[in-house]
Each structure stands twice: as structure tokens, then as C-alpha cells.
Amino acid sequence: MILRRGSPGKHVDYALFSDERLGELSAGGDAAAFEALVCRYSRPLFNFAYRILGDYDLATEVTQDAFVRLYTTLPERKSDLPLRPLLYRIARNRAVDVLRERKVLTFSQLTPPEDEESPVAAIPDPAPLPAELAERHDLQRLLQKAIAVLPPRYRQVVALRYTTDLTFAEIADALEMPENTAKTLFQRAKAMLRAALRDQL
Amino acid sequence: MSREPRDDVDELFGWLEPVEPPAGLVRQVLRRVEEAQPPARHFSRELAWGLLDLAALMALTLLSVSLGWTLAETGGLDVLRAVLENLELLADARGDLLLAVVEAVPWLHLVGLVLDLAVVYVLSRLLVGELSRPGGARHDGVSQR
């Protein structure tokens, strides 16, 4: 695939195009279409990677790698997977690779459990967190720290849920798991987050 | 996010502010993508090498025919025929034979033929190299960043 500009003198507002259309045009070598995709998704993708990795530079690297991988994948892309979950899936896989390089993870941490029952799920839902917490000066650090201590597979669901506008169906596609599993993981992750944040108060 | 019921954790993480990516992230991504592209195929270059190769092959044909005619005119073919028919001449009259060959062979034609052969070889290599480049898309206006 060779990137090239569209017809000279012909103004096209790529911001109006759907992801799928931009993907098709990019696969055909339209540089402006691919640039529009990068502009559209660089920020959310970076934030997703940052929430998983907790490292600014690594998140930058993963974001770049994900787009390069998407670019090479586009020409032979399967049409059954929409572009948005595909992009997050690529970024997630790259982020997992980076996590593996930094720290050895067990296979069970990266794959959904067979047994849906977990002690974490049994944590009772306590009273609402104090509203004052939102006003704390270090709220952002606190929230990031809470995400960072989650096991990776929970962290991925939380990062996708809270940093993107993906639906659970799309999150499931991105993480290559059934939608119900994604929802279950998210509920468990929230219980963990609640417990972790309660400790901070 | 979809319209799922929101609880206190959702509300709290609603305060999670997006982190600003590096200023040049889009530019960096596009540059890396540009670097990841296979070398572009140039149709004009392929055509140029092809035409030059064809011209060199035609010149090779003409030079070969011309060399044959000149050899016939200068008696070079007779010398060669005599040697092939009587190989003992190589041993008995080596000096005379060598002198006859030096006089009969049209050296200028021969040098031209060898040079043209070299040109055909080089052009053919260039043409094959150009045609075997990956990336089937034609190079017509690649964006340069």
C-alpha cells in the first residue's frame, strides 16, 4: 500500500467520513484518509494505552505501533470486525506485549477466567463514596493508581470503559472475549476499584 | 459509553481527565507509517529501463549482423573455417594464423558488440529489479512529510 494524496484541487472533508470509509480509503492508499483516522483516534488510543501501562513514553510508543500495525493490516482486513474495535485490539495486544517485556505475567492474568465466580465478586457494595473525594487535589493520581493496581485483564476493560466511548460489544471485540465476560470483568473491576479507593480515604 | 446504570464508581471515574498526548504524535505516527511503506514502484522508470533495454537488444542484433558481414568481407570467416577444418594449422603455423586473425577480425565491431552486450546485461538487471519491487500500487504523487 502506497500512501498518496487525493485528487489535487479537490477538497474532501474526511472528518465527515465514517471509520469504515476512512479505512477503505486508507487501504487504497489515500494518505489524507489515514491521517484523518490518526487524528480521530490518536488521543483516545493514547489514553487507553496510558491507562493500561501507566507510562507516558510507553503509551506514546504503543500508540505509534498500533497505527503502524493498523496501516499494514488494512489491505487484508476482515470485514466482519469494525475498524474501531480492531484498532483498540491492536493497541491492547501491543500494550500486553510491553507489559510482558516489563514484567512476566502469567497466562491466567491475560485471559478471562473459566469460572465466573470470584471472591472479588462477593465484595458487598458499600455506601457511596464521599462526594468530597472528587474535589481532592490529587484525584487524578488516585484514579490512575487505582487502575494501575488492577490485574491487567481488568485494567484493559476499565481503560476501555472509562477512556473511550466503546460499547460493551465493542470492548468485547477489542479484547477478544464474549460481551458478557467483558461486562462481568468490568463489574468485578469496579468492586476492586471501590475497595482500593476506600482504602485511600 | 452505552446507557448502562451508573453507580458511584462510574461517577467518580467520570472525573478522570484525558491525558494530553505528545504534541507531535500525529506527525510521528504518519512519519513512521511513511517509513513502513515498501519502496514505491515507478512506472516511468520501468518504462524507461524497458525501452532502453529493447533499444540495446536491437543494437546488439544489428551489431551481430554487421559483424558477420564484415567478417565475410574481410575473409575472417574463411580463416576461421580453415582453422576449424584443419586444426593442425594451430600447431604448424600459429604465428601466421594469429596474424591472419588479427587482420581479418573487425575489432571495432567486436568491441562495440561486447560493450552493447554489457549494456543489455545492466539494463536487464535494472528492469528486473524495478519490476520485482514489492507494493503493486503505482507511485504517482506520494505524500511527503
Interface residues (C-beta under 8 A of the other chain):
Chain A: M1 I2 L3 R4 R5 P8 G29 A31 A32 F34 E35 V38 C39 S42 R43 P44 F46 N47 Y50 Y56 A59 T60 T63 Q64 F67 V68 Y71 T72 D125 P128 L129 L133 A134 L139 Q140 L143 Q144 V158 R161 Y162 T163 D165 L166 T167 F168 K190 L193 R194 L197
Chain B: M1 S2 E4 D7 D8 V9 D10 E11 L12 F13 W15 L16 E17 P18 V19 E20 P21 P22 L25 V26 Q28 V29 L30 R32 V33 E34 A36 Q37 P38 A40 G135 A137 R138 H139 D140 G141 V142 S143
